[in-house]
Amino acid sequence: MRVLHIVLGLLFLALGTVGIVLPLLPTVPFYLLAAFFLGKGSRKLDAWFKGTDFYQAHVKPLQEGKGMTVRAKAKAFGTVTLFLGLGFIFMSAILWGRAILVAVWIFHIWLFWAKIPTAADEADAEEAEAE
């Protein structure tokens, strides 16, 4: 089973990397799947990833149900919007491609602003404690 997890992890890593240059192929979901499967396939890789600053700052709070701050949501959503917008511009002759990008953008609106809980900013939390 570990070998299957590693093979699937490498496959999703490759698809995510290709997605960097192809606007219709999503990068982040494939990278998340790659991390999941590679983590299942290798205890060392799982321990390494969970020790990274990225994991500690962005993934762990989501796993613990704490959500994302408004600032983090706006930054991530802005990046998604920028790249989907660039893809939208470059696909002026491909209407179905534009429709897919709009659908993906709408999904991200729902994901960031309705599904993922909003955590208090550290500055807001400090102000609340001071009062």
C-alpha positions as CSV (number, residue, x, y, z in Angstrom):
1,M,0.0,0.0,0.0
2,R,2.9,2.4,0.7
3,V,4.2,2.0,-2.8
4,L,0.7,2.8,-4.2
5,H,0.6,6.0,-2.0
6,I,4.1,7.1,-3.2
7,V,3.2,6.4,-6.9
8,L,-0.1,8.4,-6.6
9,G,1.8,11.2,-4.7
10,L,4.3,11.5,-7.5
11,L,1.6,11.4,-10.2
12,F,-0.3,14.3,-8.5
13,L,3.0,16.2,-8.0
14,A,3.6,15.9,-11.7
15,L,0.0,17.0,-12.6
16,G,0.3,19.9,-10.2
17,T,3.6,21.0,-11.7
18,V,2.1,20.9,-15.2
19,G,-0.8,22.9,-13.9
20,I,1.6,25.8,-13.2
21,V,1.7,26.5,-17.0
22,L,-1.7,25.2,-18.1
23,P,-4.5,27.4,-16.8
24,L,-7.2,24.8,-16.8
25,L,-5.2,22.3,-14.8
26,P,-5.4,23.2,-11.1
27,T,-2.1,23.3,-9.2
28,V,-3.1,23.5,-5.6
29,P,-5.5,20.6,-5.4
30,F,-3.0,18.3,-7.1
31,Y,-0.2,19.5,-4.7
32,L,-2.5,18.9,-1.8
33,L,-3.3,15.4,-3.0
34,A,0.5,14.8,-3.6
35,A,1.2,15.9,0.0
36,F,-1.5,13.6,1.3
37,F,-0.4,10.5,-0.6
38,L,3.3,11.1,-0.1
39,G,2.7,11.7,3.6
40,K,0.8,8.4,3.7
41,G,3.6,6.6,1.9
42,S,6.5,7.9,3.9
43,R,6.6,8.6,7.6
44,K,9.8,10.6,7.2
45,L,8.3,12.9,4.6
46,D,5.1,13.3,6.6
47,A,7.2,14.3,9.7
48,W,9.3,16.7,7.6
49,F,6.2,18.4,6.1
50,K,4.5,18.8,9.4
51,G,7.6,20.5,10.8
52,T,7.8,23.1,8.1
53,D,6.8,26.7,8.8
54,F,4.3,26.6,5.9
55,Y,2.4,23.7,7.5
56,Q,2.5,25.2,11.0
57,A,1.3,28.6,9.8
58,H,-1.3,27.6,7.2
59,V,-2.3,23.9,7.3
60,K,-2.3,23.1,11.0
61,P,-4.8,25.8,12.0
62,L,-7.2,24.6,9.3
63,Q,-6.9,21.0,10.5
64,E,-7.6,22.2,14.0
65,G,-10.7,24.0,12.9
66,K,-9.4,27.4,13.7
67,G,-9.8,28.7,10.1
68,M,-7.9,31.5,8.4
69,T,-7.6,35.2,9.2
70,V,-9.4,37.6,6.9
71,R,-5.9,38.8,5.8
72,A,-4.8,35.3,4.9
73,K,-8.0,34.7,3.1
74,A,-7.8,37.9,1.1
75,K,-4.1,37.2,0.2
76,A,-4.9,33.7,-1.0
77,F,-8.1,34.7,-2.8
78,G,-6.3,37.6,-4.4
79,T,-3.6,35.3,-5.7
80,V,-6.2,32.8,-7.1
81,T,-8.1,35.7,-8.7
82,L,-5.0,37.1,-10.3
83,F,-4.0,33.8,-11.9
84,L,-7.5,32.8,-12.9
85,G,-7.9,36.3,-14.4
86,L,-4.7,35.9,-16.4
87,G,-6.0,32.6,-17.7
88,F,-9.3,34.2,-18.5
89,I,-7.6,37.0,-20.5
90,F,-5.4,34.5,-22.5
91,M,-8.5,32.3,-23.3
92,S,-10.3,35.0,-25.2
93,A,-11.0,32.6,-28.1
94,I,-12.0,29.6,-26.0
95,L,-15.4,30.3,-24.4
96,W,-15.7,26.9,-22.7
97,G,-12.3,27.5,-21.1
98,R,-13.4,30.9,-19.8
99,A,-16.6,29.3,-18.5
100,I,-14.6,26.7,-16.5
101,L,-12.4,29.5,-15.1
102,V,-15.4,31.5,-14.0
103,A,-16.8,28.3,-12.3
104,V,-13.5,27.7,-10.6
105,W,-13.4,31.3,-9.4
106,I,-17.0,31.1,-8.0
107,F,-16.0,27.8,-6.2
108,H,-13.1,29.7,-4.6
109,I,-15.5,32.5,-3.5
110,W,-17.6,29.9,-1.7
111,L,-14.6,28.0,-0.3
112,F,-12.8,31.0,1.1
113,W,-15.7,33.2,2.3
114,A,-18.4,30.6,3.2
115,K,-16.8,27.3,3.9
116,I,-13.4,28.0,5.6
117,P,-14.0,29.5,9.1
118,T,-12.6,33.0,9.8
119,A,-10.2,33.2,12.6
120,A,-9.4,36.4,14.5
121,D,-6.3,38.3,13.5
122,E,-3.6,38.3,16.2
123,A,-3.8,42.1,16.4
124,D,-7.6,41.9,16.9
125,A,-7.1,39.2,19.6
126,E,-4.6,41.4,21.5
127,E,-7.0,44.4,21.4
128,A,-9.8,42.3,22.7
129,E,-7.6,41.1,25.6
130,A,-6.6,44.6,26.4
131,E,-10.2,45.8,26.8
